[in-house]
Amino acid sequence: MQKIAILGAGESGVGAALLAQAKGYDVFVSDRGSIAEKYRQQLTQAQISFEEGTHTLEQIYAAQEIIKSPGIPDKAPVIQGAVERNIPVISEIEFAGRYASGKFICITGTNGKTTTTLLTYHLLKSAGLNVALAGNVGESLAGKVLEGGYDYYVVELSSFQLDNMYQFRAHVGILLNITPDHLDRYEYQMEKYAASKFRIAQNMTAGDFFLFNQDDAEIQKYRALHEVPGTPLAFGLKEAEGLALKFEGQAILASFSGNTTKIDTSASPLIGQHNQYNTMAAVGAALLAGIAPSQIEEALGTFRNADHRLQPVGEIEGVRFINDSKATNVEAVWYALDGINEPIVWVVGGTDKGNDYTPLLPLVRQKVKAIVCLGVDNSKILAAFSDFGPKMVETQDVNEAVQLAKDFAEAGDVVLLSPACASFDLFNNYEHRGRAFAQAVAALKPTVA
């Protein structure tokens, strides 16, 4: 019996373990941290051998193949040891792909992955297709493959997942954008980070489709220097020759195989320029899956995005509160500010990731009337937007931040939490920050005249 070792016992690791066991492997799971109770129970119930709090190298290196969690970098000693012993190290996605019979629609990009993945899934599901949702969005692909019976798998892929995929082939691959992020995993070289993202198109044939953002400079730079497999389909908002998908007013014009189809997007709740890119990509995938334009238009109107992504969380005395806690980098905040037309009171701050706030200056001057800094160290933000003077305050308490923002706002304004920073100075993660913001909004009492 072939032995397989799985490093990491989170969603992807346990999904891979259960699928590997079902396919007849001798499975050993090793997690250097502690395993969540939910996953410990699943492994115990399946009688899969596992350990936590350590890596027993003798057992791990006895395997013919290793599946690693995307959170474990290639330079980790346990991985280096495997490479020295010529033991293949793959991702859970690579492993699951071997056993899936349906078609893969895969989505990557620095920003917008989850929204595009959820929208694509919603469009296919609403049309009655037998479709699974998996990957970085929450559930393991291996677990979905184990369930079986799906015709389509819509899969969100991070660069970390793509890095250890070798034979896996997407039937539709979507690349939304490439901006600096996670560069510590790529020797601080954009070229290497871009190459990771472009792995979404690897192994494609002419019958597979690579949808990419024509307006993105890093995507264009990489394509100019490298051959990318698959049939290319460009989408964009800027006028360019040969666009397969573009906007005309509130409609998407899709030109595939010489035919042009018009999709009305006016019913969509998604706001902002970045969501126009996300919508073009998802609509393109839906059309390639054979869904009728009328079905797509109807489904666009019933879509609800994931929490913490430009999520409305309340309105008090004409002031709308929007939770965009997922915006943990400058580009995501740029899109949020760009997409909102009303005057904004901006709640920003957290653990700085080496941010350069310069690209935000024109939008902030044009649209933002006050800034509330919510973080332990706000010095970079205070320096970047120093001309706001008394209209810029700071706090380390989310309830106070919301109250201060409300005091600055008047009817018709938007209070926007779009932090541009990680959350770890005051919160567990961006979800915790977003929930705390929403709770603080809910606790606000209307002013009694």
C-alpha positions in Angstrom: 0.0 0.0 0.0 1.4 3.4 -1.0 2.1 5.7 2.0 1.2 9.4 1.9 2.0 12.0 4.5 -0.1 15.1 5.0 1.4 18.2 6.7 -1.3 20.4 8.3 -4.6 19.2 9.7 -6.8 22.1 8.7 -9.6 22.1 6.1 -7.4 21.2 3.2 -5.3 18.6 5.0 -8.1 16.7 6.5 -10.0 16.8 3.2 -6.9 15.3 1.5 -6.5 12.7 4.2 -10.1 11.4 3.8 -9.9 11.3 0.0 -6.5 9.6 0.2 -7.9 6.9 2.6 -10.8 6.4 0.3 -8.4 5.8 -2.6 -6.5 3.1 -0.7 -3.5 5.0 0.6 -1.8 4.4 3.9 -2.3 7.9 5.4 -0.3 9.8 8.1 -1.3 13.3 9.1 1.2 15.6 11.0 0.5 19.1 12.3 3.2 21.0 14.2 0.5 23.1 15.9 -2.7 22.0 17.6 -5.5 20.4 15.6 -9.0 22.0 15.9 -11.5 19.7 17.7 -13.7 19.4 14.5 -10.8 18.0 12.5 -9.5 15.8 15.3 -12.9 14.2 15.4 -13.0 13.6 11.7 -9.5 11.9 11.7 -10.3 9.8 14.7 -13.7 8.7 13.3 -12.0 7.7 10.0 -9.2 5.9 12.0 -6.5 7.9 10.2 -3.2 8.0 12.0 -2.2 11.6 13.1 0.0 13.6 15.4 0.0 17.2 16.6 2.5 19.5 18.2 5.4 17.9 16.4 6.6 16.5 13.1 7.9 12.9 13.4 10.3 13.1 10.4 10.9 9.3 10.3 7.2 8.8 9.6 6.8 11.7 7.2 9.8 10.7 5.1 8.7 7.1 4.9 5.9 8.4 2.5 6.1 8.2 -1.3 4.4 11.5 -1.5 3.7 14.5 0.8 0.7 16.8 0.6 1.4 20.1 2.4 -0.9 22.8 3.7 -0.6 26.0 1.6 0.4 27.9 4.8 3.7 26.0 5.1 6.5 27.7 3.0 8.8 25.7 0.8 11.8 26.9 2.9 10.4 25.2 6.0 12.9 22.5 7.2 10.4 19.7 7.0 9.8 20.5 3.3 13.6 21.1 2.6 14.2 17.6 4.0 11.6 16.1 1.7 13.1 17.8 -1.4 16.6 16.5 -0.4 15.1 13.0 -0.3 13.4 13.4 -3.6 10.0 13.0 -2.1 7.4 14.8 -4.2 5.6 17.6 -2.3 2.2 18.6 -3.7 -0.9 20.6 -2.7 -4.3 19.3 -1.8 -5.7 20.8 -5.0 -3.1 18.8 -7.1 -4.0 15.6 -5.3 -7.8 16.1 -5.5 -7.6 17.0 -9.2 -6.4 13.4 -10.0 -9.7 12.0 -8.9 -12.3 14.6 -10.1 -14.4 13.9 -13.2 -16.0 17.3 -13.5 -14.6 20.5 -15.1 -12.6 23.0 -13.1 -13.3 26.8 -13.1 -10.4 28.3 -11.2 -10.0 31.8 -10.0 -6.9 33.7 -8.7 -5.6 37.2 -8.3 -4.3 39.4 -5.5 -7.7 41.0 -5.0 -11.2 40.0 -5.8 -10.8 36.2 -5.7 -13.5 35.4 -3.2 -16.1 37.7 -4.7 -15.5 36.4 -8.2 -15.5 32.8 -7.0 -18.7 33.2 -5.1 -20.4 35.0 -8.0 -19.3 32.4 -10.5 -20.6 29.6 -8.2 -23.9 31.5 -7.7 -24.4 32.0 -11.5 -23.8 28.3 -12.2 -25.9 27.1 -9.2 -28.8 29.4 -10.0 -28.9 28.0 -13.5 -29.3 24.5 -12.1 -25.9 23.1 -12.8 -24.4 20.5 -10.5 -21.6 22.6 -9.1 -19.3 22.5 -6.1 -17.6 25.4 -4.4 -14.1 24.8 -3.0 -10.5 26.0 -2.4 -9.4 29.1 -0.6 -13.0 30.2 -0.2 -13.5 27.7 2.6 -14.1 24.0 1.8 -11.5 21.6 0.6 -11.6 20.5 -3.0 -10.6 17.0 -1.9 -13.7 16.8 0.3 -15.9 17.8 -2.6 -14.3 15.3 -4.9 -14.9 12.6 -2.2 -18.6 13.6 -2.2 -18.5 13.0 -6.0 -21.1 13.6 -8.7 -20.3 17.2 -9.6 -20.1 18.4 -13.2 -18.3 21.6 -12.3 -15.9 22.7 -9.5 -15.5 26.4 -8.9 -12.2 26.8 -7.1 -10.6 29.9 -5.5 -6.8 29.5 -5.6 -4.2 31.5 -3.7 -0.7 31.7 -5.0 0.4 29.3 -2.2 -2.0 26.6 -3.5 -0.8 27.2 -7.1 2.8 26.8 -6.1 2.5 23.0 -5.5 0.3 22.2 -8.4 2.0 20.5 -11.3 -0.3 18.3 -13.4 -3.6 19.9 -12.4 -5.5 21.5 -15.3 -8.1 24.1 -15.2 -10.7 24.1 -17.9 -11.4 27.8 -17.3 -8.7 29.8 -15.5 -9.4 33.4 -14.4 -6.6 35.8 -13.4 -8.0 39.1 -12.0 -4.9 41.1 -11.1 -1.4 41.0 -9.8 -0.2 43.6 -7.2 2.5 43.3 -4.5 1.4 40.9 -1.7 3.0 38.0 0.1 6.4 38.9 -1.5 8.2 37.4 1.5 7.3 34.0 0.0 8.7 35.0 -3.4 12.2 36.4 -2.5 10.6 39.9 -2.8 10.5 39.4 -6.6 7.3 40.4 -8.5 8.3 38.2 -11.4 8.2 35.1 -9.1 4.9 36.1 -7.6 3.5 36.7 -11.1 4.8 33.3 -12.3 2.9 31.7 -9.4 -0.3 33.4 -10.4 0.1 32.3 -14.0 0.3 28.7 -13.0 -3.5 28.8 -13.2 -3.1 28.4 -16.9 -0.5 25.6 -16.8 -1.3 22.4 -18.7 -4.2 24.1 -20.6 -5.0 22.9 -24.1 -6.5 25.0 -26.9 -10.0 23.7 -25.7 -9.4 25.4 -22.3 -9.9 29.2 -21.6 -7.7 31.6 -19.9 -9.6 34.8 -18.9 -7.4 37.6 -17.8 -7.6 41.3 -17.0 -6.3 43.3 -20.0 -5.9 46.5 -17.9 -3.5 45.0 -15.4 0.1 46.1 -15.9 1.8 43.1 -14.2 -0.4 40.6 -16.2 0.5 42.4 -19.5 4.2 42.5 -18.5 4.3 38.7 -17.8 2.3 37.8 -21.0 4.7 39.9 -23.1 7.6 37.7 -22.0 6.1 34.3 -21.6 4.0 31.9 -23.7 0.7 31.2 -21.8 -1.2 28.1 -22.8 -5.0 27.9 -23.3 -7.3 30.1 -25.5 -6.9 33.6 -24.2 -10.0 35.7 -23.5 -9.3 39.3 -22.3 -11.6 41.4 -20.3 -11.2 45.1 -19.4 -12.7 48.5 -18.8 -10.3 50.4 -21.1 -10.8 50.4 -24.8 -8.5 47.8 -26.5 -8.5 45.6 -29.5 -9.8 42.1 -29.1 -11.6 42.3 -25.8 -13.8 39.3 -25.2 -15.7 41.0 -22.4 -16.2 44.8 -21.8 -18.7 47.1 -20.3 -21.1 49.3 -22.2 -23.0 51.4 -19.7 -24.4 48.9 -17.3 -24.2 46.0 -19.7 -21.4 43.5 -20.4 -20.7 42.8 -24.1 -19.3 39.3 -24.5 -17.7 38.5 -27.8 -16.9 34.8 -28.1 -16.4 32.9 -31.4 -17.7 35.8 -33.5 -20.9 36.2 -31.6 -21.6 39.2 -29.3 -23.9 38.7 -26.3 -25.3 41.5 -24.1 -25.7 40.9 -20.4 -27.5 43.6 -18.3 -25.8 44.0 -14.9 -28.1 46.7 -13.5 -29.7 44.4 -10.9 -26.3 43.5 -9.4 -25.7 44.8 -5.8 -21.9 44.9 -6.3 -20.4 48.4 -6.3 -17.2 49.9 -7.6 -14.8 49.5 -10.5 -13.1 46.4 -9.1 -16.4 44.6 -9.0 -16.9 45.4 -12.7 -13.8 43.3 -13.3 -15.0 40.6 -11.0 -18.4 40.5 -12.7 -16.9 40.4 -16.2 -14.8 37.4 -15.2 -17.7 35.5 -13.6 -20.1 36.2 -16.4 -17.4 35.0 -18.9 -17.1 31.7 -17.0 -20.9 31.3 -16.8 -21.2 31.9 -20.6 -18.4 29.3 -21.2 -20.4 26.9 -19.1 -23.3 27.3 -21.4 -25.6 29.4 -19.2 -28.2 31.6 -21.1 -27.9 35.4 -20.8 -31.3 35.7 -19.3 -30.4 33.3 -16.5 -27.2 35.2 -15.8 -29.0 38.5 -15.6 -31.6 37.1 -13.1 -28.9 35.5 -10.9 -26.8 38.7 -10.8 -29.7 40.3 -9.0 -29.9 37.7 -6.3 -26.2 37.5 -5.5 -25.1 38.4 -2.0 -21.3 38.8 -1.4 -19.3 37.3 1.4 -19.2 39.3 4.6 -16.5 42.0 5.2 -16.3 43.0 1.5 -18.1 46.3 1.0 -20.9 44.9 3.1 -23.6 47.3 4.2 -24.1 46.9 8.0 -26.6 49.6 8.9 -28.0 53.0 8.3 -28.6 55.6 11.0 -30.1 59.0 10.4 -29.3 58.8 6.7 -25.7 57.7 7.3 -24.8 54.4 5.7 -22.1 52.2 7.4 -20.1 49.8 5.2 -17.8 47.1 6.4 -14.9 46.5 4.1 -12.6 44.9 6.7 -11.2 42.5 4.1 -9.5 45.4 2.4 -6.1 44.8 4.1 -3.9 46.5 1.4 -3.8 49.9 -0.3 -5.2 48.7 -3.7 -8.3 47.1 -2.1 -9.0 50.4 -0.3 -8.4 52.4 -3.6 -11.2 50.3 -5.2 -13.5 50.9 -2.2 -13.0 54.6 -2.2 -13.4 54.7 -6.0 -16.6 52.8 -5.9 -18.5 55.0 -3.4 -20.0 58.2 -4.8 -21.2 59.8 -1.5 -18.9 61.8 0.9 -16.9 59.3 3.0 -15.8 59.2 6.6 -13.0 56.7 6.4 -12.1 54.3 9.2 -8.5 53.1 8.6 -5.6 51.5 10.4 -4.2 48.3 12.0 -0.9 46.5 11.5 0.9 48.2 8.6 2.2 45.9 5.9 4.7 48.3 4.4 2.0 50.5 2.9 2.6 53.4 0.5 -0.5 55.5 0.9 0.5 57.9 -2.0 -1.9 56.2 -4.6 -4.8 57.0 -2.3 -4.2 60.8 -2.0 -6.2 62.0 -5.0 -9.3 59.9 -4.0 -9.0 60.8 -0.4 -8.8 64.5 -1.2 -11.8 64.2 -3.6 -14.1 62.0 -1.5 -13.1 61.8 2.2 -14.3 64.4 4.6 -12.8 62.9 7.8 -10.5 60.1 8.8 -10.7 57.9 12.0 -7.6 55.9 12.7 -8.3 52.6 14.4 -5.0 51.1 15.4 -2.2 50.9 17.9 0.4 52.8 15.8 -1.2 55.2 13.3 1.9 57.3 12.7 2.2 56.4 8.9 -1.4 57.2 8.3 -1.2 60.5 10.3 1.8 61.5 8.3 0.4 60.6 4.9 -2.9 62.5 5.4 -1.6 65.2 7.7 -3.5 68.0 5.8 -6.8 66.7 7.3 -5.8 68.4 10.6 -8.7 68.3 13.1 -10.8 66.1 10.8 -8.4 63.2 11.6 -8.6 61.5 14.9 -7.3 58.2 16.4 -8.5 55.6 18.8 -7.9 52.0 19.8 -11.5 51.2 20.5 -13.9 50.2 17.8 -17.0 51.5 19.5 -15.3 54.9 19.9 -14.2 54.8 16.3 -17.8 54.2 15.1 -19.1 57.0 17.4 -16.4 59.5 16.2 -17.2 58.6 12.5 -20.9 59.1 13.1 -20.2 62.5 14.7 -18.2 63.6 11.5 -20.9 62.3 9.2 -24.3 63.8 8.1 -27.3 62.4 6.3 -26.2 61.1 2.8 -22.6 60.3 3.9 -21.0 56.9 4.1 -18.9 55.6 7.0 -16.5 53.2 5.5 -14.3 50.7 7.4 -11.6 49.9 4.8 -8.4 49.5 6.9 -5.6 49.0 4.4 -3.8 47.1 7.2 -3.8 43.7 8.8 -5.9 43.4 12.0 -3.6 41.8 14.4 -2.9 44.8 16.6 -6.4 44.9 18.1 -8.3 41.9 16.6 -7.8 38.2 15.9 -8.3 38.6 12.2 -10.2 40.7 9.6 -13.5 38.9 10.3 -13.2 39.7 14.0 -12.6 43.3 13.1 -15.5 43.4 10.7 -17.9 41.8 13.2 -16.8 44.2 15.9 -17.5 47.2 13.6 -20.9 45.8 12.7 -21.7 45.3 16.4 -20.6 48.8 17.2 -22.9 50.2 14.5 -25.8 48.1 15.8 -25.2 49.6 19.3 -25.3 53.2 18.0 -28.5 55.0 19.1 -30.1 57.6 16.9 -29.7 61.1 18.3 -32.8 62.3 20.1 -33.8 65.8 18.9 
